[in-house]
Structures are given as C-alpha cells and as structure tokens.
C-alpha cells in the first residue's frame, strides 16, 4: 500500500478534527471575503443534473441574529458565532438549467447540441416529477453542500455546528422566504471558545452490508 501523502493526511485531519461546536468566541469575526471563499468551496459539491439547488442566507448582523435566536430555540451559538448560514433548497432549480448548461458550453465542456438535449431532458423530467420526489432530491443535494461547507470551514481553522432544531415555519415567515425555497438547515460558523466534545461511532460492521441486506 502506498504511503499517505501530506495532502491526504491533511484531509484526514480535517475530517477527524471536525466537531459540533456550540460555544463560540463572540469577538471573532470572519471576513466576508473568507466566508465567500468557504461558500465557493462548498458549492463544488455534487448535485442532481448539476442543478445546484442550494441557496444560502448568511446572517452576520448582530441585530438580525437576535431575531433568529428565538426561532432557533435560543441556541446561544446563533448570536456568538461569527455567522449563521441558512441553507435553503430551490424547488424550482430546473429553471437554472439553461444558465448552467450555457455556461458549460462557453467553458468548452459540451457542445450546444448536447446542451439542448440535456436541458430538454431536465425540463421534461421535472415537469413529470411529483412534489415529494422533487423535494427529496433537493434535500439530498443540500445535505451534500452542507457537509462540504463544514469541512471547508474546518480546513480554514473555523468550527461549525449544524442545527436542525429550529422553527422552519417561523423562519419562513420572519425572513419572508418565497414558497419556491424550503429551509434545510442552519449552520453556525466561527471560532470555538470551548472545543467540541468527542463522540463515538457505531462499529463499521454495524453499519456496512456487502452486496445486499443481511437476512
């Protein structure tokens, strides 16, 4: 077996070093440009048909984070973390197909003919897709981008915690989210004031099955 490269070791360190951190140094502010870099790296995550159905609301203003606090069950990290990123899923992401695939043509990744075929298939496919299937696909894609965001932040020395415990209906009402978008998760990002506690994982044999379900 080949030795682990420095790059691979660094990546493994990021994975193993990530913790769900709930206590943040409120004096640390991540520059907007660095937040943009983290988000850019996150958006390299895969998505169905490359439609990239994720949308982000980045909360950095202290007054607005105070509005978010009760919606997020008064979790203190909402106000102490440098930023809280709301990940939303676009239920009409197929409408972006023309823009995305035209950019692929301009980049030389495909021909105009291939683009027209793919956009046609995507448009027809979404037209025949029920709401449950569409939402399910969006939630999967937003889960992928959320994990990538947390790893990108950790690679830059920041900490995160994903928060599913919030009032989605109140979030939608307070921040006037159009019906097109479904709230997926909130992610606090900042510098830990207390390290996240270690956790255990189930043994691999408890979660991995080979070539089918065991009877």
N, C-alpha and C positions, 0 to 999 in steps of 0.2 A: 504494500500500500504506500502511495506517495505521501510524503510529509505534508502537513497542513501549512499552507502559505500564510504569510503575515496578513494578507487581506482576509483570508478565510478565518484566521484566528480573531481578527478584529470584529468580523461579522458575528462570530460565535459569542464573543464577549458582549456585544450589544444585545443579542438575544437573551443570554443568561443574566445579564445585568439589569434588564428591564424589570421594574417593579411597579405595582399600582400604588402610587404615592398620593396621600391625602393631606399632607402637611407641607405647605409651601412658604418660601421666603417672600413675603409680600413686597419687599424692597427691590426685588429683581424684576426688571422689565426687559423682555426680549424685543430687540429692534424689529420694526415692521418688515424690513428687508429680509431679516433672517426668518421670520415667520413665513414670508412668501417663498423663501428657498425650501423650507420644510414642506410646505404645501405642494410646491412644484415636484419635489421628490416623491411625495405621497401619490400624486396623480400619475405616476408611472405604473401604478398598479394595473392589473388586467381588468377588463370588463367585457360583458357580453357584446359581441359585434363591435367592440371598441367604442361604444356609445358614451362611456364616461358619465354615468347618470348622477354622479355626486355633485353636490353644491355645498359650499361652506359659508357659514356666518361666523366671523371672527370677532369675539367680544373682548375688547381691551379697555374700554372706557369704564372707570370705576362706578360711575353712576348707573350705567346700563347693566353692569354686572350685579349691582344691588337689586335691580329689577328682576334679574334672572335668579337670584338667590332663593327666594321662596318657591319659585317654580321647580327648582332642583332640590327641593326638600331641605333647604337651609344647609347644604353641604358647604362647609367653610372654604374648601378649595376653590369654589366658584369665585370668591372675591379675592382670595390670597394668591392664586396662580396668576402668572403674567397674562395668560389669555385662556379663554374657553372657546373651543371651536365646536360649533354645532354642525353636524354632518346631516345633510338633507338628501333625500333621493328624489330624482326627477322622474315622475311617472310618464312624462312625455319626451323622454330622451331621444326617441326615434326622430324627432323633429330636427335634431342636430346632425343627422346622418349626412345631409348634403354638405354642410360646412366641413365636417370631419373628413369625409372622403374626398372632397375637392382639395383640401389641404394635402392629402396623401398623394393625389395626382401631381400637385405642384411640387411636392418633395421628390417626385420620381419613384414613389413606391408602388404605383399601379398606373395602368392606362385609363384614359377616360371611359373606354368601353367597359372595363372591369368595374370601375366606379359606378357607372349607370346600372349595371346588373346588380351589384351589391345593394345599392340604395333602393332599388326596386324590390328586392327580396325583403329587406328590412321593413320597408313601408307596408308591404303586403302582410308580412308576418305579424307586425304589431296591430294591424287592423283586425286580424283574426284572433288576437290573444285576449283572454278574459282578464279582468282586473286583478284577480288573485295571482295569476301567473306573472303578470307584469310587475306587481309589487314584490313578489318573491324574488324575481331576478334582480330588481333594483336593490333589495336589501342585501343580497349576496354580494353584489358589486360594492356597495357602501361598506360592508364589513371588511372587504379586502383593502379598500383605500384607508379605512380607519386604522387597521393594524399596521399598514405601511407608514402611516403618519406617525404613529407612536414609536416605531423603530427609527424613523428618520430623525425624530426629536432626540431620542436616546443617543444616537450616533453623534449628535452635536452637543451632548452633555446636558440635555434637559430631561426632565421627568414628566410623566403623564399619568393620568388615570381616566379610564373610560367610564362614563356614568349613564347607565340605563334607567336609573331611578329618578325620574322627573316627570312632571305632568305635561305630557305631549299636547293635550288639548289646550291647556293654558298657555303653553309656549306658542302654539299656532295663533291663538287669539292676541296675546300680548305683542308679538312681533309681526303680526299681520302677514302670516305665511300663506301664499296662494295655495289653492287646492291641488295644484299641479305637483307640489312638493310634500313629501312625507318625512317627518322628523325621524332620524335613525338613532343617533347617539350624541352625547356631549362629551368632549374630551378636554380636560384641563391640562395645560402645558406650563411648565415653569421650572424653578429650581427648588428641590426638596429642602425643607428645614428639618425634616426627620426622614430617615431612609425608610423605604417601604419594607414591610416585614417579609421574610422569605415564606414561600408556600410549598406544599408538596404536590406532586402529580401522581396520578394512578400509574401503576406499573404498565409498561408497554404491552405486556401480554393481556392486560385487561381491556385495552382499547383497540388493539390491532387484530384483524382477522385476515387470513390469507386465502384468496381465491373463493370467497363466499362466506356466508354466515354459518357459524357452527350450529349444529343441531342439538 
